[in-house]
Amino acid sequence: MTDNPARERPPIMIAAEEADALSELAVAASTRNPAVSRMLLEEIDRADLVERDAMPADVVGMGSSVTFAVEDGDAARTVTLVYPAEADIEQGRVSILTPVGAGLLGLRVGQTISWPTRNGEERLLRIEAVERP
């Protein structure tokens, strides 16, 4: 982490019902994708766990459609956060076991997070909209 407050990890929320399944998924993926597994476990560990019924509508969870922008002027993208078996990048369905998928989990509209891309570059992601299932 840097001293830049925009680059610090913001507080996140995860549905308690999803946390156990996501932890098991991350542990199972640890041998074939250790970096993303570690990132996802760290995010789950630092999250506030809330009941699904109490989850605010603007928080990214599994099955959410989320519009986010990347700091370097890239156009905003809208994706749906899914489990690996449902992932299809051409259809905009991003796996939770990708760097961006793990990074989006639990964020709220307006929050930003510095997160690594697949090639290890740090990018600042900003959540612009969330539609929960």
C-alpha positions as CSV (number, residue, x, y, z in Angstrom):
1,M,0.0,0.0,0.0
2,T,1.1,3.5,-0.5
3,D,0.4,6.6,1.6
4,N,-2.1,7.8,-1.1
5,P,-5.5,7.5,0.5
6,A,-7.1,6.8,-2.9
7,R,-5.0,3.7,-3.1
8,E,-5.9,2.2,0.3
9,R,-8.4,-0.6,0.4
10,P,-11.9,0.7,1.2
11,P,-14.2,-1.1,3.6
12,I,-16.2,-3.8,2.0
13,M,-19.3,-6.0,2.7
14,I,-19.9,-9.5,1.7
15,A,-23.1,-11.6,2.3
16,A,-22.4,-14.0,5.1
17,E,-24.0,-16.7,3.0
18,E,-21.5,-16.2,0.2
19,A,-18.4,-15.9,2.3
20,D,-18.0,-19.7,3.2
21,A,-18.6,-20.8,-0.4
22,L,-16.1,-18.2,-1.7
23,S,-13.5,-19.2,0.8
24,E,-13.8,-22.9,-0.2
25,L,-13.6,-21.9,-3.8
26,A,-10.4,-19.8,-3.2
27,V,-8.8,-22.6,-1.2
28,A,-9.6,-25.1,-3.9
29,A,-8.0,-22.8,-6.5
30,S,-4.9,-22.1,-4.5
31,T,-2.6,-24.6,-6.4
32,R,-3.6,-23.5,-9.9
33,N,-4.0,-19.8,-9.2
34,P,-2.3,-18.9,-6.0
35,A,-2.2,-15.1,-6.5
36,V,-5.9,-14.7,-7.1
37,S,-6.7,-17.3,-4.4
38,R,-4.7,-15.2,-1.9
39,M,-6.3,-12.0,-3.0
40,L,-9.8,-13.4,-2.7
41,L,-9.1,-14.8,0.8
42,E,-7.7,-11.5,1.9
43,E,-10.8,-9.7,0.7
44,I,-13.1,-12.1,2.5
45,D,-11.0,-11.9,5.7
46,R,-11.2,-8.1,5.8
47,A,-14.9,-7.8,4.8
48,D,-17.8,-7.0,7.1
49,L,-20.1,-10.0,6.8
50,V,-23.8,-9.1,6.7
51,E,-27.0,-11.1,6.1
52,R,-28.1,-11.2,2.5
53,D,-31.4,-9.4,3.4
54,A,-29.4,-6.6,5.0
55,M,-27.0,-6.1,2.1
56,P,-27.3,-2.6,0.6
57,A,-28.4,-2.5,-3.0
58,D,-25.3,-0.7,-4.1
59,V,-22.8,-3.3,-2.9
60,V,-21.2,-5.7,-5.4
61,G,-22.0,-9.4,-4.6
62,M,-22.2,-12.6,-6.6
63,G,-24.5,-12.2,-9.5
64,S,-24.3,-8.4,-9.4
65,S,-24.0,-6.4,-12.6
66,V,-21.4,-3.8,-11.9
67,T,-20.3,-0.8,-14.0
68,F,-16.7,0.3,-13.2
69,A,-14.2,2.7,-14.6
70,V,-10.4,2.2,-14.7
71,E,-8.2,5.2,-13.8
72,D,-6.3,5.4,-17.1
73,G,-9.2,6.8,-19.0
74,D,-10.5,3.5,-20.2
75,A,-14.2,3.5,-21.0
76,A,-16.4,2.2,-18.2
77,R,-17.3,-1.5,-18.4
78,T,-20.3,-3.4,-17.2
79,V,-19.8,-7.0,-16.1
80,T,-21.6,-9.6,-14.0
81,L,-19.7,-11.2,-11.2
82,V,-20.1,-15.0,-11.4
83,Y,-18.7,-18.3,-10.2
84,P,-16.0,-19.8,-12.5
85,A,-18.4,-22.3,-14.2
86,E,-20.6,-19.4,-15.3
87,A,-17.8,-17.1,-16.6
88,D,-17.9,-16.0,-20.2
89,I,-16.0,-12.8,-20.9
90,E,-17.7,-12.4,-24.3
91,Q,-21.0,-12.3,-22.5
92,G,-19.6,-9.9,-19.8
93,R,-19.6,-12.6,-17.1
94,V,-16.4,-12.2,-15.0
95,S,-15.3,-15.0,-12.7
96,I,-14.7,-14.2,-9.0
97,L,-11.4,-16.1,-9.5
98,T,-9.9,-13.4,-11.7
99,P,-8.1,-10.4,-10.3
100,V,-10.8,-7.9,-11.3
101,G,-13.5,-10.3,-10.0
102,A,-11.9,-10.6,-6.6
103,G,-11.3,-6.8,-6.5
104,L,-14.9,-5.8,-7.3
105,L,-16.4,-8.0,-4.6
106,G,-18.0,-6.1,-1.7
107,L,-17.4,-2.6,-3.1
108,R,-20.1,0.1,-3.1
109,V,-21.0,2.7,-5.7
110,G,-18.5,5.5,-5.5
111,Q,-15.7,3.5,-3.9
112,T,-12.3,3.0,-5.5
113,I,-9.7,0.3,-5.0
114,S,-6.2,-0.1,-6.4
115,W,-6.0,-3.6,-7.8
116,P,-3.6,-5.6,-10.0
117,T,-4.4,-6.6,-13.5
118,R,-3.6,-10.1,-14.9
119,N,-0.2,-8.8,-15.9
120,G,0.5,-7.3,-12.5
121,E,0.0,-3.6,-13.2
122,E,-1.9,-1.7,-10.5
123,R,-5.0,0.0,-11.6
124,L,-7.5,2.2,-9.8
125,L,-11.0,0.8,-10.2
126,R,-14.0,3.0,-9.4
127,I,-17.5,1.6,-9.0
128,E,-20.1,3.6,-10.9
129,A,-23.3,1.4,-10.7
130,V,-24.4,-1.9,-9.2
131,E,-27.5,-3.9,-10.0
132,R,-28.0,-6.8,-7.6
133,P,-29.9,-9.9,-8.7
